[in-house]
Amino acid sequence: MQRIDALIRQRLASDVVLINQIADHIIAGGGKRLRPMLHALAARAAGYTGDKHLKLAAVIEFIHTSTLLHDDVVDESDLRRGRKTANALWGNAASVLVGDFLYSRSFQLMVELDDMRIMRILADTTNTIAEGEVLQLLNIGNADVDEAAYLAVIERKTAVLFAAATELGGLLGGLPDAQVAALRHYGMQLGYAFQIADDLLDYVSDSGTLGKNIGDDLAEGKPTLPLIYALQRVGLEQARELRHAIEHGGLDSLDHILAAIRESGAIERTRDCALRHAHAARDALVALPASSYRDALATLADYSVQRTF
């Protein structure tokens, strides 16, 4: 991970000072480097002993980071990981353009690897992520979004990059197709678990721990799983209040919303859903040969639903 981090910082460098400032701000912002870590562990679990995984891990992190820059602009967020977002410090235009720079830098690294299989997976993944962003935008303020529509956004927006990270590790290791597919399934299920748990944290954590403002998803009119589950079980008056909050994106009745979510059992149901996906991720690893790297991947599945930030 130290070598990956060094490569990320090296390949971020640009002659344009503002690019360096914004890229360094978000890359150095305390991120977990979870996606590049997943790729490195998957590659080693697949028996890969070379160093192509270093560049691929950097590509994956650049793609992820560019989506963060664009997300914060779309969401009008001013806080991420407890720090001011790039758009809050430098404005929307600069954030969008530096996000584009990170996308294009990831393409440059992809080409250096000179493997059409890798480029196809990453090109398809990047396109799917963009579709997920648009799907999520369409769901904003829509109180009729159901669990299936919510999961469709998660798959495209989050889980596919996890899946690509682990699948590419299997490809580097030259695993049989069935084991590569198992690694991809692991990554996909882990991505579901991670995002569902993340959406739950918006209602059960605090800003000091979470690193963003509590209720941000509600303020943005995002109908995430805790709200979807709560709407299924609350009374008529509470349902009306929840729907109004989603449709108008306000925090005026946040205390009432939080109480409705707790009383409806939505917190427990959301946590159970995240756990089911985490267990499915662990189960997929059975197809791989035993190793300390496989054990680490299993531990990450547990971490995805047990974390507090």
N, C-alpha and C positions, 0 to 999 in steps of 0.2 A: 504493500500500500504506500510505503514511502517512495518507492520508485514511480508508482503511478502518479502520486501527488506531484512529484518533481517534474514529470513529463507534462502533466496538465498545466502547471505554471509556466513551463518553458514554451509550450505551444500556444499559450494565450498571448504571448508578446506581440505587440503591434507598433508600428511607427506613429500611430495616432494616439496621442496621450489620453484622450477621453475614453477610448476603448480599454486601455490598460487600467484606468481608474475604476471604471464600472465593472469590468470583468474581475478585477482583483477584489472588489468589494463583495461581489456575490460568491465567488469561489472561496474566498477566505472567511465567509460568513458563518462558519461553524457547522456546515453541512456534514451529514453522516457518511458521505461517499458510499452509500449502501449499494447503488447499482453497479459501480465499478468493482466493489468488493464481491458482489454476487458473481460477476463475470470471472474474476480471478479465482475464486473458490471453485466455480463450476469447471473451469479449464483444468485446474489441478486435480479435481475429483475425476475428471475424464482422462487423467494420465498425461496431460500435456506438460512438456518440460522446456519448451522454448520461451520466447519473450514477445511474440506477436500480441499476446493478451494485454500487454502494457498499453499499446496504441489503441486496441479495441476498447479497453476500459476508459481511456481518455475520450474516445469518440462518444461512448455512452454517457459519460458525465457532461460533455459539451451539449449533447442533445437535450439532456435533462435540464441543464442550467438555462439553456435558451428558452425552454418552455416556462421556467420560473419567471424569467424577465417578462415574457409576454403575458403570462397569467396575472402578474401583479398589476400590469397596465389595464388589462380587461376588467379585473376585479376592483381596481382603484384602491389597492391595498397600500398601507403606509408602514406596515410592520411585518417582518419575516425573521424567524429565529431570534426574536428579541432585538433586532436592529432595524433601522430605517431601510425601506426598500429603495432600490436604485431609482425607480420612478419618482419617489418622494424627494430624493436628493438631487437628481439631474433632470427630471422631467420625463414625460411619456415618450417623446420622439427619440431621445437618446437611448432609452431602454429598449425600445422596439428595434432600433437599428443595430445595437450591440447584440441583441438576441439573434438578429440575422447574421451578424459576423460569426457568432458561435456556431450556428448551423453550418455556415459555409466552411468554417475551419474544420468541423467534423467531417465534411465531405472530402476535404483535402487529405485528411488522415486516412479515410477509407480507401481512397485511390492508391495511397502509398502501399497498402496491404496487398493490392492487386489480386483480389480473390472475388470473382463474380458472385459466388454464393453469399459471401459476407455482405457485399454491397446490396444484393437483392433483399436480404433480410432487413438490413438497416433502412434501405429506401422504403420498403413496404411499412416498416414500423413507424418511421417518421411521418409518412402520409396518414397512417391510421391515427396517430396522435393528433394530427391537425383535424381529422374528422371528429375525434372525441371532444376537442376544444369547441368546435362548432355545435355539436350535439348538446354539450353542457350549456352553451349560450342560449340555445333554444329552450332549455328547461328552466332557465332563470325566471322566477316569478310565476311558475306553473305549479299550482297546488295539486294538480291531477296526475303528476308524475308518479308512476308505480315502481315497485321494486325492480322489475325487469328492465325498465327504462333507465333507472339509476345504475344498475349493474352494467348495462350496455355502455354507459359513459365511462365507468371505471375501467372496463376492459380496454377501451380504446385509448383513454387518456393516461392511464397509469400502468395497468397490468401488462400491456404489450411490450413495454420497454424492459420490465423485469424479465419477461419471457424471452425476449431477444438476447438479453445479457447472459442468461443461463444456456439457451440454445447454442449461442455462438461459442461458449466454452466447450460444449460437447462436440461441436464441429472441429474446433482446433485439436481436440484430443483424438479425433478420428474414431469416435464411438460408432457402433452400429445404429441404424436409423431408429430402432425402438428405444434405445437409451438416450439418443438425442431428443426424441419426442418426450421422453419422461422428464428430462431436464427442462424442456420448454414448459411442460405441464406444471412442474414444480414452480417455475418462475411466474407463470400466470396465476396460479392459486395464491402464491405469496403476495403478488401485487394486489389481488382482491383483498386479502386479509389486511395488508398494510393500509390501504386506502380506507377501508371500512372502519378500522381502528382509529385512523386519523380523523375521520369525520365524527366519530364518537367523542374524541378528545375535545372537540369544539364545544361540547356541552357538559363535560365532566371535569375539565382541567381548569387551570387559571393562567392568566397572561404571563405571570412570572415564570411558570414552568413550560407552558406551551410555546412561548415566543411569538405569539400573535394575539390579537384581541379576542376575547371570548365572545361568542355569538357572531363572529365575522361571517360565517356561512349564512346565518339567518339574515344578517344585515344586507347581504348581497342577494337575498331571495333564492338561495340554493336549497332545493328540497332534498336533503340528504337522508340517509336511512333512519336515523332517530326520529325525524319529523314524519317520514312516510309511515313508520310503524305506529307512532303516536296517533296519527290521524285515523288509523284503523280501529282504535279502541277507546278514544276519549268520547265524552258526551257531546251533544249538539253545540252547546255554547263554547266549549273549549275548542271544538273543531273549527268553529267559525273564527275564533281568535287565531288559531294556527294558520288557517288559510289566508286570513288577512295579512298576517306577518310575512308569509311567503310571497304573496302577490304584491305587497307594497315595500318589502325589504326594510322594515323598521325594527327598532329595538325598544320601542316604547313599552312593550309588555313582556320584556325578556324574562322577568321573574315568573310571570304566569306561564310562559312557554316552557321554561325549565321545569316548573312544577308539573305541568301536564305531561312532559316527556318522562319524568320520574314515575309519576303515579300510574301511567299507562303500561309500565313494564318495558318501554321501548329501549331503555339503556341495556337491560339484560338481553333482550332479543337481538339487539345490534351486536353486542359482545359475543353472543352465541354464534351469530352468522360469521363474524370474523374468525372465531375459533374453528368453525367447520372448514373454512378455506385454509387455515393454517394447518389443520390436521391432514387435509387433502394434499397439501404441499409436502408434508413429511412422508406421507404414504408413497408419493411418487418416487422418492429417493431410494426405495427398496430395489428398484431396477438397476441401481449403480453398484459397482464393487465397493466393499467396505473400505473406508479410509478416514483419516482425521478431517479431510476436507469435506467429505460427505456429512460427517458429524457436525461440522461447523455450519453447513447449510441447514441442517435440521435445527440447530440452535437459533439460527436467524428466523426460522419459521415461528419459534416460540417468542422470540423478541418482538416480532411484528405486531403481536397482539398484547404483549405485556408492558410495552414501553409507555412512558408518561409524557413524551415530547416527540 
